[in-house]
Every structure is written in C-alpha cells, then in structure tokens.
C-alpha cells in the first residue's frame, strides 16, 4: 500500500511516499481503508523533532523504521477480526490513531475497543452529517479541547479566554465552551475575527495589537491552545480560583468522549473548521503550509 514515511528529522521535504506492506487485522481489530487524515501540529513536531523529547520516544538520531505520521483518520471498514462485534464491513468510521500514528497511508488496523486515548487509539462510527474530510479533523483536536475543558470543570456562566482561537484546538474549544454556557473571549489575528465569532466567540482580542495577558478582564479559565504563554504570565487575568490550561497533564480520553463529540456534531452544536484540503501527493506542501503557523482550523489530507 501507499504510505508517507520519513527517515530523518527535518523540513517537510523529508516526507516521502513509498510502498509498504498492507496490514492484517488481529482478532480484535478492524482494517480501515483511509479516505482522509490531517496535518496535526503533533505530526509536524515529530517530523521536526521539536521538542527534543520527540527523539527520546521515536528515535534519538533518526525516526524508527517506517514511522508513518497521521494522528486522526476517517474511512471505511474493509475487514474485521473474528472477535469484533461493534463494527461491520462497510461501516464509515473516524478515529484517533494513538501513539502508533499511521494515518498517512491507504490502510490502518485499529482495535475495536481501547481504554487509552494515547496508546492504541479510539474508534467510532462517523458522525452522520460529516464528509470523510470533515470527520477526520475531529478525533485529535476535538478530544484534546474537550479534555482540557473537562479538566477545568467548566460550567455555565464562566468567563473563558482562548488563546490561539482560530486554530484546530481553538475552534473546537470555542464551540465546546459555548455548549457548556461559557462567555468566550477569543485571541487571534483580526483577519480571523469573523470566523471565531461565527462559531461562538463573544469577544475578540487581536494578539498583534494587544497583549491579552495585560487586559483588564479576569477569567475563570484561560486556555492557551497554542502553548505560547504560561500560567505565570496569565496570573493577573485569572480570577482567584481561575484555571490555566495548555494541553498538558490531561485526563485520558475514553470512547464515551469520542461518542460525545459525535453527538454534539449530529445535534448541530459543533462543526469542524477546514482551512485547506490537499491530496496525499501534496503532503510536503501541506506540511509547509502548517509550518507557517497561520492555518484556520484544520488542514486535511485526502487519500485516493
């Protein structure tokens, strides 16, 4: 099958399309034909080995053999293992792929059930209202935003500031915070004001003109979705018992979390935001675009 691998860390040009063996599902796994994946910020960080911790996990001097990136996918079940009960051939599914990654390929095997968000992945039927391209954007970004807000015990009426509000995590976080009844201040560039307001932001701050850590408001929750600030810098805008979030030390996501996002989408309480769509043959160009740091929502990769 066709897949994208990289044999050294570096710029997008290290990504190469090659032929690798098609996987065979174990008794508790499903084989999925992938139709769409994304360029998640996590994919780019592993490709660049930034932070250095990446090298300790995936290979000190070069990535382990045939490491295939891709943290989230959508596609169709082609084969099921003999013990699989929840899925059948032909089911349209979306999934977080876990630490095995593997989304930049024509096929992937994932377990029917998994107790761990970070290790073996999570799998569910596609939200009925979404295309494959839209569904592929939800698992990693949606679950990360959800677990952040759950960690803060978000509740109705709270004031919430989201830094990096127009990115993948930010656009999901706005909609989730709105669902929970929050009053949302979105930090992004002025060119994205219309976007963040359209999905639920009540107020906006242009980070190119104003330092949000020095504003006069105080917030119950400050979520730095792009991890460019610190709790210390945000101390002055947090209420006495305010919570600072930055994608670290999150509770483990479970199957019910992915199903919760599915329900939100099907009830029109959340929708993916897609900036650009590239083919798998344009993987280098897609990573170059994401590396610029100005994407709106998600960048999708289609696999023919």
N, C-alpha and C positions, 0 to 999 in steps of 0.2 A: 504494500500500500504506500501511498504518497504521504510524507511527513516532513516537518521542518525541524532540523536539529542544528546545534552549534557545537563546535569542537574547541572553541576558545572564547574567553570573555571579551567583550568589546562593543564596538558600534553595531548598528543594525546589519551591516554588511557581513557579520559573522554567521547570520542565519542562512541556512542552505536547505533547499528542497531535495530530498533523497528518497529512495525506495527502501522500506524496512518491512519486516515480517508482519503480516496481519495477525492480530492477537486472537486467541481462542478463549472463550469464557470458561471459567471454572463452574462447578456445580451451583454455586450461589451467586453467579454473575450474569450480567446481560452484555451482549455485544451490541454496541451502538454505532450506526453509520452517522457520522457527524456532518451536519449541514452548516453550522455556524459556530464560531468561537469569538473571542475578543482579544484586544491588546490591553491587558490589565496592567496597572502600574507595577504590580508584583512581577509580571513577566519581564518587564524592562529592567527592573532592579536585579533580577537573577542574571539576565543577559549581560549586564554591566558589572556584575559582582559588586554592587553598591547597595547596602553597606558590606564591609569586609566579612561579616558573619556568613554571607552567602557562600563564600569559599569553604568555610568550615563544614557546611551542610552538603554542598553539591560538588565539591572538589576544590582542593587548595590551589592548584596551578592551572587546571582546566576542568570544565564540567565533565561529569561522569559520562561514559559512552552512551550515545544516542539519547541524551536528555531532550525530551520533547516538551516545550512550554505549552501554555494554554490552561488557564485556571477554571474556565467555565465553558460549557458547551450546550448546544441543543441539537437534537437529531431524532433518529428513528430506530427503534429496537429491531435488529436483524436476526439475532439468535438469542435464546435464553438457556441457562444451565438447567439441569434436570430438577433442581430443588427450588427454582424460582417460582413464586406464586403470585406476586403483585403486578407483574408485567407480562405482556404477551407480544409476540412478533407483530410489528406494525405500529406499536404504540409510539406516539410522539412524546419525547421526554426532554427535560432540561436538567443540568447537573452542575454541582461544584465538584471538580475532579480530585481534590485533595492534594497531598504532597507529592503524589505521583505525577501530577500535571497531565500532559498528554492530549490537550485539546487541539494542537496544531497538527492534526493528522486526519486521515479519512475514517479511521475506526478507533474505538476505545472500549475496553472492558471495565465495567464498574460493578461493585457489589449491589445486590438488590436492597440490602439494608446496611446501614453503618451507624455506629454510635458516636463517631468522631468527625467533626467538621474538618479538622486539619489533616487527618491522615488518609482515610480511604475514600472520602468524598460523600456527597449526598445526592440522591436521585429522586425525581418525581415526574409525574405527567406534566406536559406543557400547560401553562395557562391557556384556556380556550381562545382567548381574544388576541393572542400574540402570534406573530410570524416566528419562524425559526431564528431570524436575525434579532428580533426583539427579545425573545425568550433567553437567548444566550447571554444577554447583558445582566440578567437578574441575580444568579446564584452568588457570585463572589461579592459584588458590590452591594447588593441588597442585604445579604446576610451580615456583612461587616457593619453597615449602617444600623441595622436592626439591633445587633448585639451591643453596639455602643450605647444606643438609647435605652435599651433594657438595663444595662449596667448602671445607668444614671437614675433608674426608677422614674422615668419620665411620666408626668401626669398633667392633666388638663389645667390650663391657665398659666403654665410656666413660661418664662421668657428664655428663649433659646437662641444663641448665636452660632452660626455655622460658617467656619472659615473654609474657603475652597468650595463654595456652594454650587458652582456651576459644573463641577467635575462629576465623575461617576458616583462616588460615595456621597457627595454633596447633594446631588439631585434626588437620590433615594432618601437621604436623611431629611430633606425638606418635606417630602411627601409623607414620610413616616411621622415626623414631628407634628405635622398638620393633622394627621389622622388621630394622634393622641391628644389633640386640643391645645397645642403649644402656640405661642406668639413668636414668630420666627424673624430673626434678622439675618440676612444673607450677605456674606462678604465675598465679593467677586469684582471683576472689572465692569465698567459702565456698559460695555457692549453686551454683557450678559444679563443686565437688569431685567429686560423684558422676559427672558427665559425663566429666571428664578421666580419672578412674580407670577408667571403663568402656572407654576406648579405649587404655589402656596406661600411664598415669602411675603411677609407683611411689611418689612422694611429692608432697605439695602444700604450697603456701605461699599464705596469704591476704594479698594485697597491701594490703588495707585495714587490716590489723593488724600487718604486719611488712614491713620494708624488705628485700627479697631480696638487695640489694647488700651487706648487713651480716650475712648469715648466716655460720655457722661452716664450712660445707661449701666445698670447692673443686671446680671443674668443668673438664672438658676442653673443653666447648663451652657458651657462653651465647648463646642465640638470642633476641634482642629482637624478636619478631614484630610488635609494635605500635609500634616505633621511639619509645619513650618514655624510654629510658635511653641511656647512652653507654659506650664502651669504658673511658674513664677511671673512671667510677663503678663499673664491674664488675671493675676490675683486681684488687681484693682477693679476689674469689671465683674468679678464673681460676687454673688451675694454671700452672706455669712456661711451658709451651708451649701454653697454652689459647687457644682461638679465640673471638672475639666476632663475632656475625653480626647484621645489621639490615636485610636486603633491599637492600643497595647493592652495586654492583660485582660483580654475579653473572655466572657463566658463562652463555653463551647456551644456552637450551633448544633441543633438537632433536626431530625426530619420534620418535626412539627413546625419549626421555624420556616423551613422552605415552603411547607404547605400553607403557612400563614401568609407568606408573601404572595403565593399563588391566589389565595382567596382575596387578598387586597386588590390584586390586578383584575380579577374577574368581577369584583364589585365596584370597579372604576374608582378606587381610592389610591391607586398608584399606577404609573405608566413609565416605561423606560424612555430615556432620552438618548437618541443616537446622533452623533456628530457626523461621522463618515463611515462608509462601508467599502472595504477593499476585498479583492479576491486573495486566495492563499498565495497566488503567484506574485502578489504585491506586498508580501509580508515585510520586506525591507522598508518600502515606502511607508507602510502603516506604522512601523516602529519609529521611523524618523519623525513622523508627524506627532506621535505621542511624546517623544523625547523633547519636543519644543515646549511642552508644559502648558498648552493653551486649549486643549480639547474641551468640548462642551458635552458633558455626559459621557457617552461610550463610543469606542471605535470598534467596529465589528469586522470580522474576517469570515468570508463565505468560502465553503469548501465544496467544489463541484463533484 
